Amino acid sequence: MFNKLKDKLSNFKQSIGKTIDEKAVDLEEPVVESVEVPAEELVAEPIEESVIPEEKTSTPEASTTPVVQPESKPSFKQKIGFAQKAKALVFEREVILDEGDISDSLWELEVALLESDIAITVAEAIVEAVKAELVGSRKKIGSNTGEHVEQALRTAIYNVMSANVFDLDEYIEKADKPVHIVFIGINGTGKTTTISKMAKRLKDMKYSVVIAAGDTFRAGAIDQIAIHAERIGVKLIKHQEGGDPAAVVYDAVQHAKAHNVDVILSDTAGRMHTNVNLMAQLEKVCRVSTPDLIIFVDEAVAGNDAVERAEQFNAAVPIDGSILTKTDADSKGGAAISIAYITGKPILFLGMGQGYDDLRKFDPQWFVDQLFE
Ligand SMILES: Nc1nc2c(ncn2[C@@H]2O[C@H](COP(=O)(O)OP(=O)(O)OP(=O)(O)O)[C@@H](O)[C@H]2O)c(=O)[nH]1
């Protein structure tokens, strides 16, 4: 999963790490900072000899500062004499990154993110966040560069992915029943399979479930979902092929109310967001039986296309969240990283295989961990 993206992030870590290490090598001698110390402080307390390590006094920098010869240690009186203009020396072995140091690597990162199908505004947001974290940061020479860079990347990716995180389980638990959830999206992305996985999951959680066979448009769609419903052991409400999907969904809601069913999962016909008639039909379904939640389903492997579709569906029928299917086959991770940021609605679940149990509740922390494992 996400192997190409993992490689690209790892390359970025190495590229920045190399920059930092090269800068560290350039600093053959430690950086010496001079700090003015008020005379009173020095008079009150004699200068600690340890403040001025002997080996540093032979460096070129040290020769420009008040000279303290290690071989002829000054007496306490002499130290007091120096006090008027004395400076304490602070020795540090650190690299401070400036923008110029990492601009090439940041550009490489942006290109890598775009190549991974991450939407451009999301890629820019990640690069900006990484830059803000790294530029000006003090990096101890010899400490673990990779860890520092990885943490900056982790935080940036986590932040773009965790927009309006929403817990569906908690919602269903607390909501008045029945809870009506409508699934929308284009053909063939795994909507029907996802509804079946969700029905199985809810049934395992001891909720009663009814499925509405709202895809009356595609030949065979009703039979397909009927097979799933039978296997899982949940009730299906269906009409004839070509019937009005709004009527099917309405019947399913009435059935749920009459039989105290907890959750209604409504399938809808796959449609292109550009198909005006089908989008109008979808709006009708949502008008006739107002759903509590509308979930957009698309396949992670579609990358940017999935994100654009989510945006367009969201404009027509405001969604509450997304489910990305086929993440098990996705090497780029772009849709998963971009979709919540672009729509402002969270990812709720990831489809991770063809089995009924291959549905994973989305957790941005888990996702980020996968990228760096
Ligand atoms: N590898 C993998 N395959 C999946 C996943 N989810 C669904 N599929 C497969 O994708 C194919 C299409 O799934 P469907 O559920 O029929 O798609 P749909 O969106 O309902 O399609 P329409 O009925 O045409 O609207 C099927 O072969 C599924 O088994 C997933 O998470 N991983």
The ligand as a Gaussian input file, in Angstrom:
#p B3LYP/6-31G(d) Opt

LIG

0 1
 N       -9.253000      -4.670000      -4.273000
 C      -10.427000      -4.126000      -3.928000
 N      -11.508000      -4.285000      -4.725000
 C      -12.673000      -3.723000      -4.347000
 C      -12.787000      -2.966000      -3.164000
 N      -14.073000      -2.522000      -3.071000
 C      -14.722000      -3.000000      -4.171000
 N      -13.900000      -3.723000      -4.943000
 C      -14.192000      -4.378000      -6.214000
 O      -14.531000      -3.402000      -7.186000
 C      -15.450000      -3.940000      -8.118000
 C      -16.619000      -2.996000      -8.296000
 O      -17.346000      -2.975000      -7.095000
 P      -18.911000      -2.683000      -7.025000
 O      -19.270000      -2.669000      -5.614000
 O      -19.640000      -3.577000      -7.924000
 O      -18.936000      -1.223000      -7.643000
 P      -20.132000      -0.190000      -7.718000
 O      -19.575000       1.150000      -7.480000
 O      -21.276000      -0.619000      -6.919000
 O      -20.486000      -0.280000      -9.203000
 P      -21.885000       0.015000      -9.838000
 O      -22.791000      -1.064000      -9.308000
 O      -21.606000      -0.123000     -11.291000
 O      -22.280000       1.369000      -9.426000
 C      -15.836000      -5.310000      -7.597000
 O      -15.096000      -6.294000      -8.263000
 C      -15.402000      -5.276000      -6.129000
 O      -15.067000      -6.526000      -5.613000
 C      -11.605000      -2.801000      -2.335000
 O      -11.593000      -2.140000      -1.293000
 N      -10.470000      -3.410000      -2.774000

